[in-house]
Amino acid sequence: MIVYGIKNCDTVKKTRRWLEANGVDFQFHDFRVDGLEQQTIEAWLEKVSWETLLNKRGTTWRKLEDPRKEQLDQHIAVELMLANPTLIKRPVVSNNGDCFVGFKEADYAAYFAN
């Protein structure tokens, strides 16, 4: 299992703490340190929509001066996320073909109870 995010994100920290406390083995992939490839994002998009993956609430989105923000589609969203990985909602968890975005303790507890 791989947890994608950035190490100083509070939600990523909360997710990692929960996984560790519940004995779930995982690797952490930091967007800023380890980079991000288009194939990874495209694999996620087979499981979740680009609208779910793209974080329009964060500082990066608000500060982004790109005219393509107004004509968003999946192709443009992927380009923006590759150029600005902090536009991706965090964390993204990839596990055995499953992919989920964000952290809700009840959802994690249900998923990892199986």
N, C-alpha and C positions, 0 to 999 in steps of 0.2 A: 504494500500500500504506500502511496506517495501523497504527502500533504504539500500542496503548492501554496506559496504566499510570500510575505516578507516578514522578517523576524521581529520587527518592531510594531507590527499590527496587533492591536489588542484582541481582536477576534481570533487571529491565528494563535496568539499566546494561550487564549482560553481553550481553543481546540486541542492544542498540543498537551496542555495540562490534563484535560479530560482524558485523552487517549492514553497518556502515561499512567494516570491514576486507575484506569480500567484495564491495564495490561495489554493494550493494543499496540502491536509492533508497527512502526511506520518509518519511512524515510522522509526527511524534510527537504524540499526543493525551494530555495529562495530565488524568486524572480530576478532580483537585483544582482545577486552574486553568481547564480548558476545560469542565468539567461532563460530564454524561452523560445521554442521553435514553433513554426507555423503548424507542423504536423501534430504537435501536442494540443494546440487550441482546436484544430479540426477534429481530433479524436473526442475532445470534450463536447464539441458541437453535435456529435452523433447522439449524445445523451441528454444535453440541455440546450436550450435556445440561446442565441447570441444575446437576446434581451435579458436573459437571466444572468449571463456571464458578465456583461458590461455594467460597470458601476457608474451610474450617472449622478450619484449623490456625493461623491468624494471631491476632495480638493483638486485632484488631477483633472477631472472632467471640467470643473468650474474654471480652472485656469487655462484649459486647452484652447488655443486660438487656431482652430482649424475649420475652414469653411465647410468641410465635409460633415461636420457635426449635424448640420441641418438636413442632409440627404442620406441619413444612415440606412444602411442595409447590412447584411451579414458580411459581405466582402469588405466594405469600409470599416466596419466594427473590428474585424480581424486585423486589418492593417493598423488601426489605431491602437489596439491592444498589444500588438507586436512592438510598435514604436514606443508605447507607454504602458508597460506591464502593470503599473499600479492602477490602471483603468479596470483591471479584472477584479470582480468581487472575490473576497477572500474569506476563508481558504477555499481552494478547489481540492477535493479529495478524489483520487483515482484509485479504485480497488477492484481487481478482477473484472474489468470491463464496466464496472459501475462508476458513475461520476456524480458527485453532488457538490453544491456550492453553498458556502456559509456555514454557520454553526447554530444548531438548535439542539440543546442537550437531549430532549425527548426523542428527536429523530435519530441522534447518534445511538442512544441507549437501545432503541428498537432495532436499528440496523445491526449493531454489534452483538445483540442478544442471540442472533441466529447462529 
